[in-house]
Amino acid sequence: MKSRSLRQQYIALLAFILMLAARPVFAQSPPSAGQPFQARLDAAAQALGSHPRYKNTSLKFRQQIVEFVIGNILFAMLHELGHVAIAEMELPVVGKEEDAADSFAAMRLIRLGSAFSHRVLVEAAKGWFLSVLRDKAEGDQVDFYDTHGLEQQRAYQIVCFMVGADPVKFKDLADETKLPEDRQKSCARDYSKASSSWELLLKPHLRSADQPKTKIDYAYGEGKGDRLENIARVARSIQLLETLARRWAETFAWPEPFTLEAQSCGFPNAAWVQATRKLTVCYELFADFSDLYRTYGAAAPTSRRKRKSK
């Protein structure tokens, strides 16, 4: 009975992931503060059409994969910024710091309140759900001792925070991810506690209009190999690091400067290293999210000419 139940859960998980993957990603919206970044994402998706890896894919698919990858990268970097805040602002943490960092990222994105920030959260949740499918397909064992929560738990926590923030607006998301009704109701309490706790902790560190900005440097390293160099070009073209550095310097009064960097690491990762005062995102992580989406998110729709050929 237990194995049958797990199989049913797996089938249900696959079903709603496919529904999420089919939804319009970062749907068009009226011009807003987030629109210039969205425009850069669209331009990057358009440019990918000239790359051999994507030459037979549709513009819609390229937009979906760019936005899935960048959405997950943005959440990962906000997660790491949570670690920066905890370390630099000497914030107390009760429980696992990794859970706190996820909570920090979710609260910052929900607080922005834009269609763009909400879609980033949806992409991040989708990323964790797809990662579960990949682990199962590849036979990877769950590390119950890991400092991070289980991937499905991390995905559902994002969904729960969103539902807790606005149960009407995100009702469809809750239903698609099979979040039970009773859990949906308790999500309001989870969101309220997390939101008020972070507001209390961060309030003394919010930058006032008359305070000078702490310098946050940024640097794009070389992408080693054709694929990573292409990823590095995309990251530069959408101005990923400078956009985040500017926003984070405007928002918080950091005690000391630090640096954002993107570089080739030899493995997929994003990390804050206090000793070097660098928050690093690896180009391999972009590639990993790209492979995850291509394999488990949605089959790449080919161009119209390709579809006609049998």
N, C-alpha and C positions, 0 to 999 in steps of 0.2 A: 504493500500500500504506500509506503514511504517513497519508493522509487517511482511509482506511478504518479504520485503527487508532484514530485520534482519535475517529471517529464511534462506534466500539464502546465506547470509554472513556466517551464522553458518555452513551450509552444506559445503561451500567452505573452511572454516577454517578447518573443520574436514578432508576434503579430502587431503589438502596439509600437515597437521600434520601427517597423515598416511603415506604419501610419505616420509616425513622427517624421520619418525620412522623406515621405511624400509631400509633406506640408510645405507651402511656400516659405522660403527662408529669408529673413530680414525683408519682409514685404515692403513694397514701395510705400512711402508715407510723405506727407507734406514736408517742405523744407524745415529743418530744425537744426539745433546745435550739432547733432550727430550726423547730419547729412553729408558734409564734406568728407568725412571718413568713409561713409557708405559709398560715396562716389568713387573714392580711391579703390575700394574693394571691387566695385563694378569694373573699373578700368583694368585692375589686375586680372580679373576673370576673363575679360576680353583679350588681354595680351597673351594669356595662357594658350589661346587657340593656335598660336604659331609654334608652340612647343611640341616636339614629336610625341611626347607622352599623352598629349591631349588633343592632337590635331583632328581626330575623328569623333570628338565629343561635342555635344551641343553647348551653346552658351549657358543655357539654364543649368546644366549639370556642372559646368565650371563655376558658375555663381554659387551653387549649393556647396561644392567642395571647398571653395575659398572661404565661404562664410562659416562652414562647419569647423575648418581648421583654425581660422582666426578667432572664432567664438571660444573654442577650447583653449587656445593660447592666451586669450585675454583673461579667462577665468583662472588659468594656471598662474599667470603673472599677478593677478589680484590676490590669489591664495598666498603667493610668496610675499607680496606686500604686507599681508597679514602678519607673517613672521617678522618682517622688518619693523612693523609697528610695535609688536610685542617686545622685541629686543630693544629697539631704540627708545621707545617711550616707557620702557620698564612697566608694561602692563601686566597685571596679575592674570594667571590662567588657572582655572580650576577644571581639571579633566585633561583630555588629550589636546596638545597644542595643534595637531593637524586638524582636528574637528573645529577648533577655534578659528583657524585660518580659512577653512571652507566657509564657516559662518560669516567671517569678515567679508570675504569676496561676495557672497550672496547678498549681504545687507547693503554693501556699497552699490551693487547693480540694481537692486530693488529700489534703493533710495533715489537713484537717478530718474527712475520712473518713465523712461522713454521706451518706445517700441523696440529700439535698437538694443538697449540694455536688457530688456526682457527676452529678446531673441538670443542674446549671448547666454543667458541662463538656460534656455531651452536646449541650445546646442551643447552646453556643458553636461546637462543631464543625459542627453542623447549619447554623448561620448562615453559616459560611464556605463550606460546600458549596452552599448555596442561592445565595449571592452569585456563585459561579462560573456557575450556570445563568442568573442575571440578566444578568451581563456578556455571556455568549454570546448570549442572546436580544436584547440591546440593541446588540450589535456593538461593545462596548467593547474597546479594545485593552489587552493586558497591559503594564503599565509595568515593564519588567525593571530599570530603574534606580531604582525606588522604594526608600525606606529600609525598608519593610516587606517581609516575605516574600510569596511568591505565596499566594493564598487557599487553594488546595488543600493546599499545604505546611503552612500554619498549622493547617488542620483536621486533617490527618494527624498533626501533631506532638502535638496534644491527645490524639488517640486513642492514639498510641504511648505517651505518658506514662502514660495510664490502664492500658493493657495491660502496660506495664513494671512498674507498681506492683502489679498483681494480674492475672496472665495468665489465671487461671481465672475470676474474677468478670467480667472484661470480654472474655472469649473471643467471646461473641455479638456484641458491638459491633465487634470486630476483623473478624469474618467478614462482618457486614453492610456494613461500609465497604470490603470487599475488600482488607484489609491482608494482603499475602502472608505465608505461614507463616514464611519466613526472616526477614522484617522484624519479625514479631511476636517472634521469639526475640531479636533484637538490641535490641528496645525496653527490655528489662530493664536493659541497660547504659546506655542514654540516660537512663532514669529515675533510676538509681542515681547517675550523675554529676551530673545536674541537682539532685537532692535533696540530696546531700551537699555540693555546692558552695554552694547557697543556705543550707543549715544552717550552714556554716562562716562565710559572710559575714554572716549576720543574727544569729548568736549573741551578739556583743557589744552588739547593739542591742535585744535582747529586754528588755521591761520586767519587773523583778522585783516581787514583791508589795508591797515596802516603798517602791518608787519612786513619786513623784507622777506623775499622768497629764499628758501634754502636751495642752493644749487644742486640739481640732479643732472649729472652728466649722462650721456648715452654714447654708445659705440657699436657699430656693426662690424663684426669680424669677417674674415674670408670664409666663404662656403667651400669646403674642400670636396672637390668632385663636381661634375656637371649638375647633378640633381640638387646638391646643397647650395651651389652657387646660384641656381635659379631661384631657390627658396630665399636666399639672401637678397636677391634683386627684388622679389615680391615684398619682403619685409621693409626694404628701403622705400619702395615705390608707394606703399601705403602709409609711410612715416609712422610706423608702429611705435618705436621707442620714444621719439620726440613728442608724439601725442600724449603718451602716458607720462613722460617726465614733466611736461608742462602742466598737465592736470593735477598730478600728485604734488607738485611744488606749489601750485595755487591753493590746494585744499588744506594741506597740513603744515604746521610749523615744526619741521624736523630739527632735531637737536644738532645733527651733523650732516654734511653732504654725503651722497652716495652715488653709485653709478648703475645704470641699466646697460646690459650688453647682450647682444645676440652673437653667437659664435658656434663653430663646429666643435663638438665635445667628444665624438666617438660613440655616443649613446644618447637616447632621448631623455631629456631631463630639463627641469627648471628648478633653480635653487637660489636661496639667499645665503651668502657666506659672510658672516660678520667680520671675520679677520681681514678680508680683502675689501669689504664694504661694496660688494657687487651683487646685484640681482641678475643672474644669468639665465637666459633662455636659449636652449640648444636648437640649432637648425634641424637636428635629427628628430626633435619632438614634433616639429611641423610635418616632417616626412612620415612620422609614425601615425599622426592623426589623419593624414592624407590616405595612407594605406588602409587604416581602419575604416574610413568611410567608403573607399572604393570597394573593399572586400565585403563589408558587413552592413553598410548603410544603405546603399542603393546601387543597382547596376547602372553603369554609365550609359545614358541614352546616346546613341550614335547620331551622326549628322543625317539629314534627310536623304542625301544621296546614298549613304551607306545602308540605310534601312531598306531602300528599294532593291538593292542587290540581294540575291538569294544565294 
